[in-house]
């Protein structure tokens, strides 16, 4: 995939994700933003670690975080965090099921597609590890949101 194509795809991911976030609703957006921002920052740090350890590689140069993982982290990852909280928060089993579905889609068909179009490829981890890499953040997101809700109720 050429750099221009990758840049276009990154911009499309960001724009579509943030347009979708607008449909979540102002109350849900306000309620779930703190936990989503915290988990998003954690994902940025994990993304930098994964890049350093070569868990995955983005094909195009410049091989920087901004031209690769960043658009995913502030786009679809934030959107999926909002969606799983909106539709699953309050029922942990449902929340984990939704998270598993979303992350399975990203770890399997999307990751295969990304390798085929030469966007990114998994190097030192396989697809199951990649799936669990994302899925293990779901209970943390739920717990952070629980703490924020608990704090709101005590105020």
N, C-alpha and C positions, 0 to 999 in steps of 0.2 A: 504494500500500500504506500502510495506516495505521501510525502509530508503534507502536501495540500489536502489530500483526501483525509488523512488522519486529523488534521486541524479542523476540517469541515465536520467530521464525525464527532470530535470532541465538543465543538460548539453546538451541534445538534443535540447531543446528550445533555449538555447543560441547559439549553433553552427549553427542551421538552420536559426535563425534570422539574425545573422551576415553574413552568407553566402549570404542570400537574400539581405541584405543591400548593399553588393558589386555590385549587379546588378542594383542599382538605378542610377549609373553613377557618375563620379567624380565631375562634375559641380553641379549636384543636391545635392550631399553629402556635398560639400563645402558650397553651398548656404543655405541649410536647417539645417546644424549642430548646429549653435548657438541657434536657437529657440528650436530645438529638445533636446539639452542638458539642456536648462533651464527648459523646461516642464518635462523632465526626472527627474531632481533634485526635482522639485515640487512634482512629483508623489512619489518619495522616501520619502519625508517628509509626504505626505498624507498617504502613506502606513504604516509608523510608527504610525501615528495618528489612522488609522483604526485598526491596530493591538492592540494598547493600549485600544481603546474603544470597542474592540471585535466585530467589524463589520463583521469579518470573522475569521476563525481559520484554521490553517494548522494542520493536524492530527499527523504528525510524530515528534518525538523528535530527536534532540534538537529543541525545539520550538523557534528558533531564526529567525531573519529577513533574515539572509544570506541563511539559508536552506529553506526558504519559498518564500517570495515575491520578494526578490532581483533578482533572475534569471528571473522572469517575467518582472520586471521593466527595466532591462538593456537588455532584449532580445526582446520579442514580442511587448512590449509597445513602445520601441524606433523604431522598424521596422514599426509599424502601424503609428507612427508620421511621419516618412519619407514618407511612401506611401501616406498618406492623403495629405501631402504637395505637393508631386510630382504630383499627379493626380488631385488634387482639388484646389490648390492655384491659385488665380486669379479669381475664381468663388465661392463666399461664399456659395451659395446654394448647389453646387456640393460638396464642401468641407464638409459641414455639413451632407449631404446625405451619403457620403462615411464614415465619422466618425460614423454616426448612424448605418450603416450596420456592420461595424467592431466591434463596441462596443456592438451591439445587439447580435452578434455571441458569443462574450466573456461572456456577462452577462446571456445569456439564455442557449443555448445548451452546451457551454463549461463549465459553472458553474455547470449545472446538471451532466455532465459527471465527473467533478472533485469531486463532492460529492459522486457519485456512486463508483468511484475507490479510494475514501478516500484520495484525495490529499488536498482539502480544502473544507470548507463549509461556507456559509453565516449564520451568527448568529443573529446579531442585525439589519441587513438591509435585505430587500427582493430583488428579482431580478430586479424589476423596479428601486428601489433606487440605486442598484449597476450599472445599465445601465446609469442612470443620473449622478452618481458619475464620471463616465468616460466621458460621453458626454459633461458635462459642462466644461471640460478642453479644448475641441476643439476650441471654440471661442477664448480662451486665447492663444492657440498655434497659431492660425491664426493672432491674433493681434500682438503677439511678432514677428512673421515673417514679418508682415507688417512694424513694426517699424525698423527691420533690413534692409529691402529693401529700406525704405525711407531714412535711414542713408546712405546706399550705393549710392543712387542717388544724395545726396547732397555733397558727397565727390568728 
